[in-house]
Amino acid sequence: MRYYIWTVGCQMNVADSERIGRALQDRGLSEAPSAEQADVIVLNTCSVRQAAEDKAYGKVGSLRPLKLARPDLILAFGGCMVAEDTLPMLRRRLPYVDVFFPPSEPQALLDLVDQRMSERDPTIDTPSSDGCLAPTVTAASGAIVSPHRPFPVARWLPVMTGCNRRCTYCIVPFRRGREVSRPIPELVAEARRLVAEGAREVTLLGQIVDRYGRDLRPERRDLADLLEALSEIDGLVRIRFLTSHPRDFTDRILDAVARLPKVCEHINIPVQAGDDAILKAMWRGYTVDVYRRIVARIRERIPSCSIATDIIVGFPGETEEQFQRTLDLIEEIRFDVVHVAMYSPRPGTLAGDQMPDDVPRAVKKERLHRVEALQERISLEINQALIGTEQEILVEDEEHGKWKGRTRTNKLVFFSDPRNWLGKLAVVRIDRASPWSLQGTVVGGEEPGPARPRWQPLPVLNLARV
Ligand code: SF4
């Protein structure tokens, strides 16, 4: 049997899809190059924006004729669009879908695959219902799944699901539920498995990753404990984490970043707006001044740390004056990266249901472009200051004949060299800079291989952009 996974949404969904792919491979399935050639089609959806939902409806609709022509095909629809309150509507709207599963919980899909496999061949001993979502089962055994497949050097590692906060614009807590952390031994085992598959860097994922471990019993642990445990893994050279929250980013976490050599100096800490009244309406739980003090603390402790943020423009009621404060904050803090999005109301959220979406779309778009233009200039200035410096790059891929990797501060760097640098740490002297990336010349690093690899991108992910 063969499978095909289509993914839309955030890094958490990407990581979920990777894990579903591994669980299917554990069952002996291989990946199909297209949905038409698959026996199991998995759509991993996102509900953060209406555009993402529309894309998923478009995709599943396009697969309907295939499913009707091949009733034995398993068509699965999962991810953030699937929740207790949406399930009855989805079942009515998509009667040809075989199985729905909530985000990070594909057990219903795996059970159905197991059932079909034993119907086809009753002698097949299918895995226990734990599947890949109890990774200690496979990882503790030291098994390497699908060693024939090339795996990326830098991998995602979801360390918790859910979110206990209630930002008024956000659907995530309603779809992904309350916070649930995975125990440290389980995560260490999974990271070891990723390293055995070729990974040298992991990025720990959580909606608010700083809150990792608060729900663990009997012993409460935190992100600093987890970073410390993962740092012990041989072969793992870099550890990152995202996303932080200004209310939860503690001194213990900052100290771990400063102290542990494998933990990279890069913090993604969304501010969302530069105006206190808007932050209050968003229920973010901090003021602009509190945010400023956190950034000052980070920079005092780790001067080289890069800081990325997220900003929403056009939140209900946002005036030009309030938006200007956001621009002022960007200018003042000088973030390395700003991810900016236009507000779009999500039904089921407080803002979506009770706050009029009163900033016209054209104004939202114009504000978005003003943030992008300002940040482009700042990023260029920050990147230009790196010209002439030597940076350590973990080489992740090859693109248009150049090696591509990231600095410890998460800046994208390209360089040319005939030798095989894939997966190696290279020291690169920076020659040129743009707002988005750096170009340089390799001047040292680990011993590269002699030839270029036959490198394939990880085929399990068929990412749609929203
Ligand atoms: S912190 Fe706020 S924006 Fe982030 S996932 Fe939780 S509710 Fe959503």
Boltz pocket constraint, residues with backbone or C-beta under 6 A from the ligand:
constraints:
  - pocket:
      binder: B
      contacts: [[A, 163], [A, 164], [A, 165], [A, 166], [A, 167], [A, 170], [A, 171], [A, 172], [A, 173], [A, 207], [A, 208], [A, 245]]
      max_distance: 6.0
